[in-house]
Structure formats: structure tokens, C-alpha cells
Amino acid sequence: MLNRRGVLAAGAAGAMLPGPLSRARAQANTIRLGVLSDMSGPYRDATGPGCVVMTQAAVAEFGARGFNVEVVQADHQNRPDVGANIARQWYDQGVDVVLDVPTSSVALAVNQIAREKNKVFLNSGAATSDLTGSQCSPNTVHWTYDTWMLAKGTGAAIVRTGGDSWFFITADYAFGHALQRDTTRFVEAAGGRVLGAARYPFPATTDFSAFVVQAQASRAKVLGMANASTDTVNTIKAAREFGLHRSMKLAALLMGLVDVHALGLESGQGLLLTESFYWDLNDRTRALTARVRAQNQGRPPAMVQAGCYGAALHYLKAVADIGVAAAKADGRAAVARMKAMPTDDDAFGPGRIREDGRKLHPVFLFEVKSPAESRGPWDYYKVAATTPGEDAFRPQAEGGCALVRS
């Protein structure tokens, strides 16, 4: 049932051991990481197989520390019931950690199961800030980004440049709702207004023409796209077909490198977007990219994929510190040790994990380059602004997390 993608082990594989007692000892000395992601849907290129590659890269970098590590994978199909069933089966069958889990509705379901089973959930792909707010858990770390960060990084910046009236096109599930909610707060706090919104069925929508027409009729200055990946690309294409870009600013509230690549610089140039990782940011990010690019279909890692690497690497360091037996027996203890240790990796640099499970690291507002500015494939961003990690995410006291001591 575990659908092994591959085994990365610091010692002999369990299948080679001679008897049941030896196999049991091997299993007791093995940490299992399950990458639960979108392997075939709209988030595949930004998460999916690339997260498996980056988790394996973390295991390889961690090296032989006296215990084995296995990496397994599954496709949750962006369905909470499917994701919850896989996570429950994995935990029952000895998987110690579930990683990634894009699609906020799926992530919120897995979050509850990890707490129930006292296992570990390291989220990279889901955006909802509720994971460190009302739904925070002692078993969960929210690593890479969230809706509050995106709303502040992109929404607030656009209002400051005069974009003070908004219309949203929103994916109709937990992520889209949270992203619209958090962006609205920043728009209104800055003196702006939200003139309307159109929600569309996810993941069943590919034609955004009707929603773009509604946005155009609102006469708002900004079209806020509270969606992601393929949906954002298709929304931008529809907006340009209707000439919306000539009368409204297009605010991509969650857009990544893979999406810019699909859109093309001719259509994407000048877009402002917020990410916490970019492959060409510094010497460490470039070195990481050089190590993994061949295994990642020749592409640099995307932000969520880098998050899988960072989260997996830090968890393994915590296991080495607390001991395999303790980590396997008590997911809360493993997460507590992760919070107690400073973080540092080649994707995000130094950082820390707060009491509410929020991982802190710098966040960047990028501007998409013009075709003339780009030096070649994947050279798409220039840094417009940098926000330190302590300021980039929602203040812990404002999240409503029950784990936070007053």
C-alpha cells in the first residue's frame, strides 16, 4: 500500500535482512516520509513530482546518521476525502511524516488526522493561514508561505501604488476563500474598497471568460486573482483576451515560477508577485538548484518544492537530535524539537519555527522581467522588495492559535 517511490537508506535495506526479528529492528530504525501531493492535476508542476525530488534531495544531503529513511508518494487528486484516507492509511502503516499537501481543504483534513494519530505533518503546498491560526496543531509545521503573507506582500503593495478598488476572481474552496479574506483586510486597512467577487468551481473550471466579464463590469482598478497555478495562468490569458489589462491592474496573489514559464514573459512582464524562494536569489539557492536540476526534468525547483526540501531536512535533523525511537513514538515531541532548533538550509537560509508552527524566513516581492531583460529560460524575476521573516507573516498574537501562551 505504501507505493514506494524509492528508498534512501543509511545501511542495509530491510528486504535483505535474514529474519522477522531483523526486519522488525530495521523498521524500528527507519523514518518514513510520505509526500502527499497533486501528481496529476493543476498544481502538479509547482508541487507534485518535484516535491518528491526535493524530499529525496534533503535525505541525500542529510546523509548517513545511523538510521534509514524511506520516501513514499501518493496523489491526493485535490480531494479532501482521498487525501484524508491516504494519510490515515499511511500513518497506520508506519509512515511518520506527511509532507507537502497542496490544496488547503486537503491540508486541513490531514492536519486533524496527524493530531489524532500523534504523527507529523509538514505542510509546504497549502496556503491557508488557518493552519497556524484557528486550526493550529502541535503536530504541524507550516513551512513555505501562506495567504496572510501573500496578501501583505502583493495586495498591500498594489494599494500603495494607487490600486484602491478591487474585484476578485476566487477559487471556491478553503484556499481561495482565505486568500480573498486576507487580501481584503489589507486593501481595506489601506483605505481601499472591494467592489465585488466571483467564485468559480475548483478544480472543474478552465474557461474564465464569464468571470472576467463580471470583473470588467465592476469598473474596479485591480483584478485580484485568488487562485493559483494553471487557474491563474488561464485567468490572465482570459483577461488579456478581453483587454482587461488595459483598464485594470492584474494582481496574481499566488503565482510562481512555473506559472510564469507557462504564461511567457511577453504576457507576464511587469507582474508583481510574492514568493519565499527563487532559484537565482543567491549562491546557496543556485548551488541547491545545480544539485537537483537533472532529477527535476531540467527545471529549477519551484517555491513549494523547495519547501519540501527545507522541511524534510530540518525534521531529519530533529530526529537525529531526539533519537529515532522518540521521534517515531511521539510526533508532538518531534515537532517540539524542530521548534527548539534554529533552521538553516540552502533554499531559505537561517530562520526559525514559532510556537504556532509558522516557519519564518524572508519573503520577496518579485517583478517579472521583460523578454529583453531575461538572459534565458527560467531567468524571470528581479527583486522589487524584501521583507524579513519576522515581519512577513501574521503576528503570532493575532492568529488565534490555542498553542500560543499569552
C-alpha positions as CSV (number, residue, x, y, z in Angstrom):
1,M,0.0,0.0,0.0
2,L,2.9,2.4,0.5
3,N,3.7,2.7,-3.2
4,R,7.5,3.2,-2.7
5,R,9.0,5.8,-5.0
6,G,12.3,4.8,-3.8
7,V,14.4,4.0,-0.7
8,L,17.2,6.2,0.5
9,A,18.9,4.3,3.3
10,A,21.9,4.7,5.6
11,G,22.5,0.9,5.8
12,A,21.2,-2.3,4.5
13,A,17.7,-2.5,3.1
14,G,15.2,-4.3,5.2
15,A,14.3,-6.8,2.4
16,M,17.9,-8.1,2.6
17,L,17.8,-8.9,6.2
18,P,17.5,-12.6,7.2
19,G,14.6,-12.9,9.5
20,P,11.5,-11.4,11.1
21,L,13.4,-10.1,14.2
22,S,16.0,-8.3,11.9
23,R,13.2,-6.9,9.8
24,A,11.4,-5.6,12.9
25,R,14.6,-3.9,14.1
26,A,15.1,-2.4,10.6
27,Q,11.6,-1.0,10.6
28,A,12.1,0.4,14.1
29,N,15.2,2.2,12.8
30,T,13.5,3.6,9.7
31,I,11.9,7.0,9.3
32,R,9.3,7.1,6.6
33,L,8.4,10.4,4.8
34,G,5.2,10.4,2.7
35,V,4.9,13.1,0.0
36,L,1.2,13.6,-0.5
37,S,0.7,15.9,-3.4
38,D,-1.0,16.8,-6.6
39,M,0.7,14.4,-9.0
40,S,-1.7,14.8,-12.0
41,G,-3.9,18.0,-11.6
42,P,-3.5,21.7,-11.8
43,Y,-0.8,22.0,-9.1
44,R,1.4,19.2,-10.4
45,D,4.2,21.3,-12.0
46,A,4.5,23.6,-9.0
47,T,4.3,20.7,-6.4
48,G,3.9,17.0,-7.2
49,P,6.8,15.0,-8.5
50,G,9.2,17.9,-7.9
51,C,8.4,17.7,-4.2
52,V,9.4,14.0,-4.3
53,V,12.7,15.0,-5.9
54,M,13.3,17.7,-3.4
55,T,12.5,15.5,-0.4
56,Q,14.9,12.9,-1.8
57,A,17.5,15.7,-2.1
58,A,17.1,16.5,1.6
59,V,17.6,12.9,2.5
60,A,20.7,12.7,0.4
61,E,22.1,15.9,1.9
62,F,21.3,14.6,5.4
63,G,23.4,11.6,4.8
64,A,24.1,8.5,6.9
65,R,23.3,9.4,10.6
66,G,22.7,5.9,12.0
67,F,19.1,5.4,10.7
68,N,17.3,4.6,7.5
69,V,15.0,6.9,5.6
70,E,12.3,5.9,3.1
71,V,10.4,8.3,0.8
72,V,7.0,7.3,-0.5
73,Q,4.5,9.2,-2.6
74,A,0.8,9.4,-3.5
75,D,-1.7,11.6,-5.4
76,H,-4.5,13.2,-3.4
77,Q,-6.3,14.4,-6.5
78,N,-7.1,17.7,-4.8
79,R,-9.9,15.9,-2.9
80,P,-10.1,16.0,0.9
81,D,-11.7,12.6,1.2
82,V,-8.9,11.0,-0.9
83,G,-6.1,12.8,0.9
84,A,-7.5,12.0,4.3
85,N,-7.9,8.3,3.5
86,I,-4.3,8.1,2.3
87,A,-2.9,10.0,5.3
88,R,-4.8,7.8,7.7
89,Q,-3.6,4.6,6.0
90,W,0.0,5.8,5.8
91,Y,0.1,6.7,9.5
92,D,-1.4,3.4,10.4
93,Q,1.1,1.6,8.2
94,G,4.2,3.3,9.7
95,V,4.7,6.5,7.8
96,D,6.0,9.0,10.3
97,V,5.6,12.3,8.3
98,V,3.2,13.5,5.7
99,L,4.8,16.2,3.5
100,D,3.6,18.9,1.1
101,V,-0.3,18.6,0.7
102,P,-1.2,21.4,-1.7
103,T,-4.9,22.3,-1.7
104,S,-6.0,23.9,1.6
105,S,-9.1,21.7,2.1
106,V,-7.0,18.6,1.9
107,A,-4.3,20.0,4.2
108,L,-6.9,20.9,6.9
109,A,-8.2,17.4,6.8
110,V,-4.7,15.9,7.1
111,N,-3.9,18.4,9.9
112,Q,-6.6,16.8,12.0
113,I,-5.5,13.3,11.3
114,A,-1.9,14.0,12.2
115,R,-3.0,15.4,15.5
116,E,-5.4,12.4,16.2
117,K,-2.6,9.9,15.4
118,N,0.2,11.9,17.1
119,K,2.2,11.9,13.9
120,V,3.9,14.8,12.0
121,F,2.5,17.0,9.2
122,L,5.0,19.3,7.4
123,N,3.0,21.4,5.1
124,S,4.6,23.2,2.1
125,G,1.9,23.3,-0.6
126,A,-1.3,24.6,1.1
127,A,-1.7,28.3,1.6
128,T,-4.4,28.8,4.3
129,S,-3.2,30.8,7.2
130,D,-5.7,28.9,9.4
131,L,-3.0,26.1,9.8
132,T,-1.2,28.5,12.2
133,G,-4.4,30.2,13.4
134,S,-7.7,28.7,14.4
135,Q,-6.6,25.2,13.2
136,C,-3.1,25.2,14.6
137,S,-1.8,21.9,15.9
138,P,1.2,20.7,18.0
139,N,1.9,18.2,15.2
140,T,2.0,20.6,12.3
141,V,4.6,22.9,10.8
142,H,3.5,25.3,8.1
143,W,6.8,25.9,6.2
144,T,6.8,27.8,2.9
145,Y,4.1,30.5,2.6
146,D,0.5,31.3,3.5
147,T,-2.4,33.5,2.5
148,W,-1.6,36.2,5.0
149,M,1.9,36.5,3.7
150,L,0.7,36.7,0.1
151,A,-1.9,39.2,0.9
152,K,0.5,41.5,2.6
153,G,3.3,41.0,0.1
154,T,1.2,41.7,-3.0
155,G,-2.1,43.2,-2.0
156,A,-0.8,45.9,0.3
157,A,1.9,46.8,-2.2
158,I,-0.6,47.4,-5.0
159,V,-2.9,49.5,-2.9
160,R,0.1,51.8,-2.1
161,T,0.6,52.3,-5.9
162,G,-3.0,53.5,-6.4
163,G,-4.9,50.3,-6.8
164,D,-7.5,51.1,-4.3
165,S,-10.6,49.3,-5.7
166,W,-10.7,45.6,-6.2
167,F,-12.7,42.8,-7.8
168,F,-11.8,39.2,-7.0
169,I,-12.0,36.0,-9.1
170,T,-11.8,33.3,-6.4
171,A,-11.4,29.6,-6.4
172,D,-14.4,28.3,-4.4
173,Y,-12.7,26.3,-1.6
174,A,-10.8,27.0,1.6
175,F,-7.6,28.4,-0.1
176,G,-9.4,30.8,-2.3
177,H,-11.7,32.0,0.5
178,A,-8.7,32.6,2.8
179,L,-6.7,34.4,0.2
180,Q,-9.6,36.7,-0.7
181,R,-10.3,37.3,3.0
182,D,-6.7,38.1,4.0
183,T,-6.2,40.4,0.9
184,T,-9.4,42.2,1.6
185,R,-8.2,43.0,5.1
186,F,-5.0,44.7,3.7
187,V,-6.9,46.5,1.0
188,E,-9.5,48.0,3.4
189,A,-6.8,48.8,6.0
190,A,-5.0,50.8,3.4
191,G,-8.2,52.7,2.5
192,G,-9.2,50.7,-0.5
193,R,-12.5,49.0,-1.3
194,V,-13.7,45.6,-2.6
195,L,-16.4,46.1,-5.3
196,G,-17.3,42.5,-5.8
197,A,-16.1,38.9,-6.3
198,A,-16.9,35.9,-8.5
199,R,-16.3,32.4,-7.2
200,Y,-15.8,29.5,-9.6
201,P,-15.9,25.7,-9.0
202,F,-12.5,24.2,-8.3
203,P,-11.0,22.2,-9.9
204,A,-13.7,21.9,-12.6
205,T,-13.2,25.3,-14.3
206,T,-11.0,26.0,-17.3
207,D,-12.9,28.8,-19.0
208,F,-12.7,32.1,-17.1
209,S,-14.4,34.4,-19.7
210,A,-17.7,34.9,-17.7
211,F,-15.8,35.8,-14.6
212,V,-13.6,38.3,-16.4
213,V,-16.7,39.9,-17.9
214,Q,-18.0,40.4,-14.3
215,A,-14.7,41.9,-13.3
216,Q,-14.8,44.3,-16.2
217,A,-18.3,45.4,-15.4
218,S,-17.3,46.3,-11.8
219,R,-15.0,49.1,-13.0
220,A,-12.5,48.2,-10.3
221,K,-8.9,49.3,-10.7
222,V,-7.5,45.9,-9.7
223,L,-8.4,42.3,-10.6
224,G,-7.3,40.1,-7.6
225,M,-6.8,36.5,-8.7
226,A,-7.4,34.4,-5.5
227,N,-6.4,31.2,-7.2
228,A,-3.2,29.5,-8.2
229,S,-1.1,27.7,-10.9
230,T,-3.0,26.8,-14.1
231,D,-6.1,28.7,-13.0
232,T,-4.1,31.9,-12.5
233,V,-2.5,31.5,-15.9
234,N,-5.9,30.9,-17.6
235,T,-7.4,33.8,-15.8
236,I,-4.6,36.1,-17.0
237,K,-5.0,34.8,-20.6
238,A,-8.7,35.5,-20.5
239,A,-8.2,38.9,-19.0
240,R,-5.8,39.8,-21.8
241,E,-8.2,38.4,-24.5
242,F,-10.9,40.8,-23.2
243,G,-8.5,43.7,-23.0
244,L,-8.8,43.9,-19.2
245,H,-5.1,44.6,-18.7
246,R,-5.6,48.0,-20.3
247,S,-8.1,49.2,-17.7
248,M,-7.2,47.1,-14.6
249,K,-4.1,46.0,-12.8
250,L,-3.8,42.2,-12.7
251,A,-2.8,41.1,-9.2
252,A,-1.6,37.5,-9.1
253,L,-2.0,36.7,-5.4
254,L,-0.4,33.3,-5.7
255,M,1.7,32.9,-8.8
256,G,5.0,31.0,-9.1
257,L,7.9,30.4,-11.4
258,V,6.3,27.5,-13.2
259,D,3.2,29.7,-13.9
260,V,5.3,32.5,-15.3
261,H,7.0,29.9,-17.5
262,A,3.7,28.7,-18.8
263,L,2.4,32.2,-19.4
264,G,5.5,33.5,-21.1
265,L,7.4,36.8,-20.4
266,E,5.6,38.6,-23.2
267,S,2.3,38.2,-21.3
268,G,3.7,38.1,-17.8
269,Q,6.2,41.0,-17.9
270,G,5.6,43.6,-15.2
271,L,3.5,41.4,-13.0
272,L,4.2,41.7,-9.3
273,L,4.2,38.5,-7.2
274,T,5.3,37.3,-3.8
275,E,7.5,34.2,-3.2
276,S,9.8,33.0,-0.4
277,F,12.2,31.1,-2.8
278,Y,13.8,31.8,-6.2
279,W,16.5,29.6,-7.6
280,D,18.7,32.5,-8.7
281,L,18.4,34.5,-5.5
282,N,21.9,33.9,-4.1
283,D,24.9,31.4,-4.1
284,R,23.1,28.9,-1.9
285,T,19.9,28.8,-3.9
286,R,22.0,28.4,-7.1
287,A,24.0,25.6,-5.6
288,L,20.9,23.7,-4.5
289,T,19.4,24.1,-8.0
290,A,22.6,22.8,-9.6
291,R,22.4,19.6,-7.4
292,V,18.8,18.8,-8.2
293,R,18.1,20.2,-11.7
294,A,18.9,17.0,-13.6
295,Q,16.5,14.9,-11.4
296,N,13.8,17.7,-11.7
297,Q,13.3,17.4,-15.5
298,G,15.9,20.0,-16.1
299,R,13.9,22.7,-14.2
300,P,14.9,24.7,-11.2
301,P,12.8,23.9,-8.1
302,A,9.7,25.9,-7.5
303,M,8.9,27.5,-4.2
304,V,6.7,24.7,-2.8
305,Q,9.2,22.1,-3.9
306,A,12.0,24.0,-2.1
307,G,9.8,24.0,1.0
308,C,9.6,20.2,0.9
309,Y,13.4,20.1,0.9
310,G,13.7,22.5,3.8
311,A,11.0,21.0,5.9
312,A,12.3,17.4,5.4
313,L,15.9,18.3,6.1
314,H,15.1,20.1,9.3
315,Y,12.8,17.3,10.5
316,L,15.6,14.8,9.9
317,K,18.0,17.0,12.0
318,A,15.4,17.0,14.8
319,V,15.2,13.2,14.6
320,A,19.0,12.9,14.9
321,D,18.8,15.1,17.9
322,I,15.9,13.5,19.7
323,G,16.5,9.9,18.6
324,V,14.6,7.7,16.2
325,A,12.6,5.8,18.8
326,A,11.4,9.0,20.4
327,A,10.6,10.7,17.1
328,K,8.5,7.7,15.9
329,A,6.7,7.3,19.2
330,D,5.7,10.9,19.6
331,G,5.1,13.3,16.7
332,R,4.4,16.2,19.1
333,A,7.9,15.7,20.6
334,A,9.5,15.7,17.2
335,V,7.7,18.9,16.2
336,A,8.7,20.5,19.5
337,R,12.3,19.7,18.9
338,M,12.0,21.2,15.4
339,K,10.7,24.4,17.0
340,A,13.5,24.4,19.6
341,M,16.3,24.2,16.9
342,P,17.1,27.1,14.6
343,T,16.5,26.3,10.9
344,D,19.1,26.7,8.1
345,D,19.1,25.3,4.6
346,D,20.2,26.2,1.1
347,A,16.7,27.2,0.0
348,F,15.7,29.6,2.7
349,G,18.8,30.4,4.7
350,P,18.6,30.9,8.5
351,G,15.2,31.0,10.2
352,R,13.0,29.6,13.0
353,I,9.7,27.9,13.7
354,R,7.3,29.8,16.0
355,E,5.2,28.3,18.8
356,D,2.2,28.3,16.5
357,G,4.0,26.2,13.9
358,R,4.7,29.0,11.5
359,K,8.2,28.8,9.8
360,L,9.8,32.2,9.5
361,H,12.1,33.2,6.6
362,P,12.5,36.3,4.3
363,V,9.8,36.9,1.7
364,F,10.4,38.7,-1.6
365,L,8.2,40.8,-3.9
366,F,9.4,40.0,-7.4
367,E,8.7,41.8,-10.7
368,V,8.5,39.6,-13.8
369,K,11.2,40.6,-16.3
370,S,10.5,41.6,-19.9
371,P,11.8,39.3,-22.6
372,A,14.6,41.8,-23.3
373,E,15.8,41.6,-19.6
374,S,15.8,37.8,-19.4
375,R,19.1,36.1,-20.0
376,G,17.4,32.8,-20.9
377,P,14.9,30.1,-19.7
378,W,13.9,30.4,-16.1
379,D,15.6,33.8,-15.7
380,Y,12.3,35.5,-14.9
381,Y,12.5,37.6,-11.7
382,K,14.0,40.7,-10.3
383,V,13.7,41.6,-6.7
384,A,11.4,44.6,-6.0
385,A,11.3,44.4,-2.2
386,T,12.5,42.1,0.6
387,T,10.6,41.6,3.9
388,P,12.4,40.0,6.9
389,G,10.8,36.8,8.2
390,E,9.7,38.3,11.5
391,D,7.7,40.9,9.6
392,A,6.5,38.8,6.6
393,F,4.0,36.6,8.4
394,R,1.0,37.3,10.6
395,P,1.9,38.3,14.1
396,Q,1.5,35.3,16.4
397,A,-0.7,37.1,18.8
398,E,-3.2,37.8,16.0
399,G,-3.7,34.3,14.7
400,G,-5.9,32.9,17.5
401,C,-3.7,29.7,17.9
402,A,-4.5,27.9,21.1
403,L,-0.9,26.8,21.4
404,V,0.3,30.3,21.9
405,R,0.9,31.2,25.6
406,S,-0.3,34.7,26.4
